Amino acid sequence: MGRYIYTVQDAQGTVTTGAIPADDEDGAVQSLQNKGLFILSIHSEDAKAKGVFNMKGGGGSISGRELVFFGEQMSTLIGGGIPLVRALSLLSEHADNKALGSVLTAVTKEVSAGGTLHKALEKHPKVFDEIWVSLVQAGEVSGQLPTVLRQITAYNEAQENIKSKIITAIAYPAVLMTMSIGVLAYFIIYIVPVFADIFRDFHLQLPLLTSVIIRFSGFATKYFVLMLVIATGSIFAARAYIATPPGRLTWNHVQFGIPLVGELIRNMQIERMLTTMSTLIRSGVSILNAVSVLEGSFKRNLIFQGALKKAKNDIASGRSISESFKKTGIFPPMVTEMMWMGEESGKLPDIIVVLSKYYQELIDQFIRRFTSIIDPILVVGIGGIIAVIVMSIFMPIFQLSQIGSSGGG
């Protein structure tokens, strides 16, 4: 007969942990259920000891797609009646990503000792952000954890899809731009100086365009290392400045002010805010807590974080949601007006979902137009620059050919 460690919840909601002797796990489960207890987790003492000594280590990053897959698996296992700790243990044992496996092992240990899932996840902020923690907490309180996990998965999947679309849209232009800059640098540093020496030997009076190109080539060739050092230093200095709160705020303002792209960045932030808010509210999180979670999730955008902090304080003081958001001056009138309509009709979560879908469509439209326009612009623009350089080289060559023809005559 073995001993089984269990974590159970009684009818009053009190969670207790203990041990029970039984022939097997099914017998232990039957004994606990006969007492009217809800089993949160159960496993043998031997399994627990083995799990502690076989904890997975390892670093590495955990992608958003892996978290989406984890959420899907968790909701399926728990929805199918698998105890929480057993589900976590299974996923930690079979995780392809060693970093995720290590985190889940620690979470499993925490929950099996009687802790709640959201508190266990909270100890790994680099993997599970405030949105994850808040939604899981709402699911535990409401007893709808599988449903909430599906909502988390849908939310994360939507955010990952937007990221994928953006990356796909800029991948080809980025490669084209990089290759073009390489070709231009080769022309300026290696090709132009060769022709400059030839023109100098013939004492030609060079056209203005050719003179400018040759002087620029000479400057770039002479100070190439210095320019590279300055560029690298500037990048590191800018990154260090952006890491500070004033620098981050300045960078956020610069992002929003970039022609064409600034509007996309703003729309992406609004879409993320609305999608997150709708997911939180529909999962049972209160409005005030939802705005508080949103504030914490916008650490990389201090403009939105500051606006959400003001809105949170106004909501806490008794103002309506729409009025609080409108007072910040950051959110578009359409957003605040539709929030007001949602409050008046009692359908705020549904209105926020409609708004988030509207902004998702705006982002999709921009990406489609961007990909259809940017490629020909880059080809024509960079082709034009190369054509100017080539023309500046060929103009003196035409002069040389004319001199040769005159000498032959």
C-alpha positions as CSV (number, residue, x, y, z in Angstrom):
1,M,0.0,0.0,0.0
2,G,1.3,3.4,-1.0
3,R,0.8,7.0,0.3
4,Y,-0.7,9.7,-1.9
5,I,-0.2,13.4,-1.5
6,Y,-3.3,15.4,-2.3
7,T,-4.6,18.9,-2.5
8,V,-8.3,19.2,-2.1
9,Q,-11.0,21.9,-1.7
10,D,-14.1,21.5,0.4
11,A,-17.6,22.8,0.0
12,Q,-16.7,26.1,1.8
13,G,-13.8,26.7,-0.6
14,T,-11.0,25.8,1.9
15,V,-7.9,24.3,0.3
16,T,-6.0,21.7,2.3
17,T,-3.1,19.4,1.6
18,G,-2.4,16.0,3.2
19,A,-1.5,12.4,2.6
20,I,-3.7,9.3,2.4
21,P,-2.8,5.6,2.3
22,A,-4.3,3.6,-0.7
23,D,-3.6,0.6,-2.9
24,D,-3.5,2.9,-6.0
25,E,-4.3,6.4,-7.2
26,D,-7.9,5.4,-8.2
27,G,-8.5,4.2,-4.6
28,A,-7.1,7.4,-3.1
29,V,-9.3,9.5,-5.5
30,Q,-12.4,7.4,-4.6
31,S,-11.8,7.8,-0.8
32,L,-11.5,11.6,-1.1
33,Q,-14.5,12.0,-3.4
34,N,-16.6,9.9,-0.9
35,K,-15.8,12.7,1.6
36,G,-17.3,15.3,-0.7
37,L,-13.9,16.9,-1.5
38,F,-12.9,18.4,-4.8
39,I,-9.5,17.1,-5.9
40,L,-7.1,19.8,-7.1
41,S,-4.1,17.4,-7.4
42,I,-3.0,14.0,-6.3
43,H,0.1,12.0,-6.8
44,S,2.2,9.3,-5.0
45,E,5.0,10.2,-2.6
46,D,7.4,8.3,-4.8
47,A,6.4,10.4,-7.9
48,K,6.9,13.6,-5.9
49,A,10.4,12.6,-4.9
50,K,11.3,11.5,-8.4
51,G,10.0,14.8,-9.8
52,V,12.2,16.9,-7.4
53,F,15.4,15.1,-8.4
54,N,14.6,15.1,-12.1
55,M,13.8,18.8,-12.4
56,K,14.7,20.1,-15.8
57,G,17.2,22.9,-16.1
58,G,18.3,24.9,-19.0
59,G,18.0,28.4,-20.4
60,G,16.6,29.6,-23.6
61,S,13.7,31.7,-24.6
62,I,10.0,30.8,-24.6
63,S,8.1,32.0,-27.7
64,G,4.6,33.3,-27.8
65,R,3.5,30.4,-29.9
66,E,4.8,27.9,-27.3
67,L,2.7,29.6,-24.7
68,V,-0.4,29.4,-27.0
69,F,0.2,25.7,-27.4
70,F,0.6,25.3,-23.6
71,G,-2.7,27.2,-22.9
72,E,-4.5,24.9,-25.4
73,Q,-3.1,21.8,-23.8
74,M,-3.9,22.9,-20.3
75,S,-7.5,23.8,-21.1
76,T,-8.0,20.5,-22.9
77,L,-6.5,18.4,-20.0
78,I,-8.3,20.3,-17.2
79,G,-11.6,20.4,-19.2
80,G,-11.3,16.6,-19.6
81,G,-11.2,16.1,-15.9
82,I,-7.4,15.7,-15.3
83,P,-6.4,17.1,-11.9
84,L,-4.5,20.4,-12.2
85,V,-1.2,19.2,-10.8
86,R,-1.3,16.1,-13.0
87,A,-1.9,18.2,-16.0
88,L,1.0,20.5,-15.2
89,S,3.2,17.5,-14.5
90,L,2.4,15.9,-17.8
91,L,3.1,19.1,-19.7
92,S,6.4,19.8,-17.9
93,E,7.6,16.2,-18.6
94,H,6.8,16.4,-22.3
95,A,7.7,20.0,-23.0
96,D,10.0,20.3,-26.0
97,N,11.4,23.6,-24.8
98,K,13.6,22.9,-21.8
99,A,13.1,26.4,-20.4
100,L,9.4,26.0,-20.4
101,G,9.7,22.5,-18.9
102,S,11.8,23.9,-16.1
103,V,9.3,26.7,-15.4
104,L,6.4,24.2,-15.4
105,T,8.2,21.9,-13.0
106,A,8.6,24.8,-10.6
107,V,4.9,25.7,-11.0
108,T,3.9,22.1,-10.5
109,K,5.9,21.9,-7.2
110,E,4.3,25.2,-6.0
111,V,0.7,24.1,-6.8
112,S,1.2,20.6,-5.4
113,A,2.3,22.2,-2.1
114,G,-1.1,23.9,-1.8
115,G,-0.5,27.1,-3.7
116,T,-2.8,28.5,-6.2
117,L,-2.0,28.4,-9.9
118,H,-2.0,32.2,-10.4
119,K,0.4,32.7,-7.5
120,A,2.7,30.0,-8.9
121,L,2.7,31.7,-12.4
122,E,3.3,35.1,-10.8
123,K,6.7,33.9,-9.7
124,H,7.8,33.7,-13.4
125,P,7.0,37.2,-14.8
126,K,9.4,36.7,-17.7
127,V,7.2,33.9,-19.0
128,F,3.7,34.7,-17.6
129,D,2.9,38.4,-17.7
130,E,0.2,40.2,-15.6
131,I,-2.5,39.3,-18.1
132,W,-1.8,35.6,-17.8
133,V,-1.8,35.9,-14.0
134,S,-5.0,38.0,-13.7
135,L,-7.0,35.8,-16.1
136,V,-5.9,32.6,-14.4
137,Q,-6.9,34.1,-11.0
138,A,-10.3,35.0,-12.4
139,G,-10.7,31.5,-13.7
140,E,-9.8,30.0,-10.3
141,V,-12.2,32.2,-8.4
142,S,-15.1,31.6,-10.8
143,G,-14.3,27.9,-11.2
144,Q,-14.1,28.3,-15.0
145,L,-10.4,27.7,-15.4
146,P,-10.6,25.6,-18.6
147,T,-12.8,28.3,-20.3
148,V,-10.5,31.1,-19.2
149,L,-7.5,29.2,-20.4
150,R,-9.1,29.0,-23.8
151,Q,-9.7,32.7,-23.8
152,I,-6.1,33.3,-22.9
153,T,-5.1,31.1,-25.8
154,A,-7.3,32.9,-28.2
155,Y,-6.0,36.3,-27.0
156,N,-2.3,35.2,-27.3
157,E,-2.9,33.6,-30.7
158,A,-4.5,36.8,-32.0
159,Q,-1.5,38.9,-30.8
160,E,1.0,36.4,-32.3
161,N,-0.9,36.5,-35.6
162,I,-0.6,40.3,-35.7
163,K,3.2,40.0,-35.0
164,S,3.6,37.4,-37.7
165,K,1.8,39.6,-40.3
166,I,4.0,42.6,-39.4
167,I,7.2,40.5,-39.6
168,T,6.1,39.0,-43.0
169,A,5.3,42.5,-44.3
170,I,8.7,44.0,-43.4
171,A,10.9,40.9,-44.1
172,Y,11.3,41.3,-47.9
173,P,11.7,45.1,-47.8
174,A,14.3,44.7,-45.0
175,V,16.3,42.1,-47.0
176,L,16.1,44.3,-50.1
177,M,17.2,47.4,-48.3
178,T,20.1,45.6,-46.6
179,M,21.4,44.1,-49.9
180,S,21.0,47.5,-51.7
181,I,22.9,49.3,-49.0
182,G,25.7,46.7,-49.4
183,V,25.8,47.2,-53.2
184,L,25.9,51.0,-52.7
185,A,28.7,50.7,-50.2
186,Y,30.7,48.5,-52.5
187,F,30.2,51.1,-55.4
188,I,31.2,54.0,-53.2
189,I,34.2,52.4,-51.4
190,Y,35.7,50.2,-54.2
191,I,34.4,51.1,-57.7
192,V,34.3,54.9,-57.6
193,P,37.9,55.4,-56.3
194,V,39.2,53.3,-59.2
195,F,37.5,55.6,-61.8
196,A,38.5,58.7,-59.7
197,D,42.2,57.8,-60.2
198,I,41.7,57.3,-63.9
199,F,40.0,60.7,-64.3
200,R,42.8,62.3,-62.2
201,D,45.5,60.9,-64.5
202,F,43.7,62.4,-67.6
203,H,43.3,65.8,-65.8
204,L,39.6,65.9,-66.8
205,Q,37.3,68.7,-65.8
206,L,34.6,66.7,-64.1
207,P,30.9,67.4,-64.1
208,L,29.5,68.7,-60.8
209,L,27.6,65.4,-60.2
210,T,30.8,63.4,-60.6
211,S,32.8,65.7,-58.4
212,V,30.2,65.4,-55.6
213,I,30.2,61.6,-55.9
214,I,34.0,61.3,-55.9
215,R,34.3,63.6,-52.9
216,F,31.7,61.7,-51.0
217,S,33.5,58.4,-51.9
218,G,36.8,59.8,-50.7
219,F,35.3,60.9,-47.4
220,A,33.6,57.5,-46.9
221,T,36.7,55.6,-47.8
222,K,39.0,57.6,-45.5
223,Y,36.7,57.8,-42.5
224,F,34.9,54.4,-42.9
225,V,36.1,53.0,-39.6
226,L,35.4,56.2,-37.8
227,M,31.9,56.4,-39.2
228,L,31.3,52.7,-38.3
229,V,32.5,53.4,-34.7
230,I,30.3,56.5,-34.4
231,A,27.3,54.7,-35.8
232,T,27.8,51.8,-33.4
233,G,28.3,54.1,-30.5
234,S,25.2,56.1,-31.4
235,I,23.1,52.9,-31.4
236,F,24.3,51.8,-28.0
237,A,23.9,55.4,-26.6
238,A,20.3,55.6,-28.0
239,R,19.5,52.1,-26.5
240,A,20.8,53.2,-23.1
241,Y,18.8,56.4,-23.3
242,I,15.6,54.6,-24.3
243,A,16.1,52.3,-21.3
244,T,15.5,55.3,-19.0
245,P,11.9,56.5,-18.3
246,P,12.5,60.0,-20.0
247,G,14.2,58.2,-23.0
248,R,11.4,55.7,-23.3
249,L,8.8,58.4,-23.2
250,T,10.6,60.4,-25.9
251,W,11.0,57.3,-28.1
252,N,7.2,56.6,-27.7
253,H,6.4,60.1,-28.9
254,V,8.9,59.7,-31.9
255,Q,7.2,56.4,-32.8
256,F,3.8,58.0,-32.9
257,G,5.1,60.9,-35.0
258,I,6.7,58.8,-37.8
259,P,4.8,59.5,-41.0
260,L,2.5,56.7,-42.1
261,V,4.0,54.2,-39.7
262,G,3.2,56.2,-36.6
263,E,-0.5,55.8,-37.2
264,L,0.0,52.0,-37.5
265,I,1.9,51.9,-34.2
266,R,-0.8,53.8,-32.4
267,N,-3.6,51.6,-33.9
268,M,-1.6,48.5,-32.8
269,Q,-1.4,49.8,-29.2
270,I,-5.2,50.6,-29.2
271,E,-6.0,47.2,-30.6
272,R,-3.9,45.5,-28.0
273,M,-5.5,47.5,-25.2
274,L,-9.0,46.8,-26.4
275,T,-8.4,43.0,-27.0
276,T,-6.8,42.6,-23.6
277,M,-9.6,44.5,-21.9
278,S,-12.3,42.5,-23.5
279,T,-10.6,39.2,-22.6
280,L,-10.1,40.3,-19.0
281,I,-13.7,41.6,-18.6
282,R,-15.3,38.5,-20.2
283,S,-13.2,36.3,-17.9
284,G,-14.7,37.9,-14.9
285,V,-12.1,40.5,-14.0
286,S,-13.6,43.7,-12.7
287,I,-13.2,46.9,-14.7
288,L,-10.9,48.5,-12.2
289,N,-8.7,45.5,-12.0
290,A,-8.7,45.1,-15.8
291,V,-7.5,48.7,-16.2
292,S,-4.8,48.1,-13.5
293,V,-3.6,45.0,-15.4
294,L,-3.5,47.0,-18.6
295,E,-1.4,49.7,-16.9
296,G,1.1,47.1,-16.0
297,S,1.2,45.5,-19.4
298,F,2.1,48.8,-21.2
299,K,5.5,49.1,-19.6
300,R,7.1,49.6,-23.0
301,N,4.7,52.5,-23.9
302,L,4.7,55.1,-21.2
303,I,2.2,57.3,-23.1
304,F,-0.5,54.6,-22.9
305,Q,0.6,53.5,-19.4
306,G,0.3,57.1,-18.1
307,A,-3.1,57.4,-19.7
308,L,-4.3,54.1,-18.2
309,K,-3.1,55.2,-14.8
310,K,-5.1,58.4,-15.0
311,A,-8.1,56.5,-16.2
312,K,-7.8,53.9,-13.4
313,N,-7.6,56.7,-10.7
314,D,-10.7,58.4,-12.2
315,I,-12.7,55.2,-12.3
316,A,-11.7,54.4,-8.7
317,S,-13.0,57.9,-7.7
318,G,-16.4,57.2,-9.2
319,R,-16.2,58.5,-12.8
320,S,-17.6,56.5,-15.7
321,I,-15.2,54.4,-17.8
322,S,-15.9,56.4,-21.0
323,E,-15.4,59.7,-19.2
324,S,-12.2,58.5,-17.6
325,F,-10.7,57.4,-20.9
326,K,-11.9,60.5,-22.7
327,K,-10.3,62.8,-20.1
328,T,-6.8,61.4,-20.8
329,G,-6.9,62.9,-24.4
330,I,-5.0,59.9,-25.7
331,F,-7.7,57.6,-27.0
332,P,-9.7,58.4,-30.2
333,P,-13.2,59.9,-29.8
334,M,-14.7,56.8,-31.5
335,V,-13.3,54.6,-28.8
336,T,-14.6,56.7,-25.9
337,E,-18.0,57.3,-27.5
338,M,-18.5,53.5,-28.1
339,M,-17.5,52.9,-24.5
340,W,-20.2,55.3,-23.4
341,M,-22.7,53.5,-25.6
342,G,-21.6,50.2,-24.1
343,E,-22.0,51.5,-20.5
344,E,-25.4,52.9,-21.3
345,S,-26.6,49.7,-22.9
346,G,-25.0,47.4,-20.4
347,K,-23.0,45.7,-23.2
348,L,-19.6,47.1,-22.6
349,P,-17.7,43.8,-23.2
350,D,-19.4,43.3,-26.5
351,I,-18.8,46.9,-27.7
352,I,-15.1,46.5,-26.8
353,V,-14.9,43.3,-28.8
354,V,-16.4,45.2,-31.8
355,L,-13.9,48.0,-31.4
356,S,-10.9,45.5,-31.2
357,K,-12.1,43.8,-34.4
358,Y,-12.4,47.2,-36.1
359,Y,-8.8,48.0,-35.2
360,Q,-7.6,44.6,-36.2
361,E,-9.1,45.2,-39.6
362,L,-7.4,48.6,-39.8
363,I,-4.0,47.0,-39.1
364,D,-4.7,44.3,-41.7
365,Q,-5.6,46.9,-44.3
366,F,-2.5,48.9,-43.7
367,I,-0.3,45.8,-43.9
368,R,-1.9,44.8,-47.3
369,R,-1.4,48.3,-48.7
370,F,2.1,48.5,-47.3
371,T,3.3,45.3,-48.9
372,S,1.8,46.3,-52.3
373,I,3.4,49.8,-52.2
374,I,6.7,49.5,-50.4
375,D,8.4,47.0,-52.8
376,P,8.1,49.1,-56.0
377,I,9.1,52.3,-54.1
378,L,12.2,50.6,-52.8
379,V,13.1,49.2,-56.2
380,V,12.6,52.5,-58.0
381,G,14.3,54.6,-55.2
382,I,17.4,52.4,-54.8
383,G,17.6,51.8,-58.5
384,G,17.5,55.6,-59.0
385,I,20.4,56.1,-56.6
386,I,22.5,53.5,-58.3
387,A,21.6,55.0,-61.7
388,V,22.9,58.4,-60.5
389,I,26.2,56.9,-59.4
390,V,26.6,55.0,-62.6
391,M,25.8,58.1,-64.6
392,S,28.3,60.2,-62.7
393,I,31.0,57.6,-63.7
394,F,30.0,57.4,-67.4
395,M,29.8,61.1,-68.0
396,P,33.6,61.6,-67.8
397,I,34.1,58.4,-69.8
398,F,32.1,60.0,-72.6
399,Q,34.5,62.9,-72.4
400,L,37.4,60.6,-72.7
401,S,35.9,58.9,-75.7
402,Q,35.4,62.3,-77.4
403,I,39.0,63.2,-76.6
404,G,40.2,59.9,-78.2
405,S,38.1,60.6,-81.3
406,S,39.5,64.1,-81.7
407,G,43.1,62.9,-81.3
408,G,42.5,60.1,-83.9
409,G,41.1,62.7,-86.3
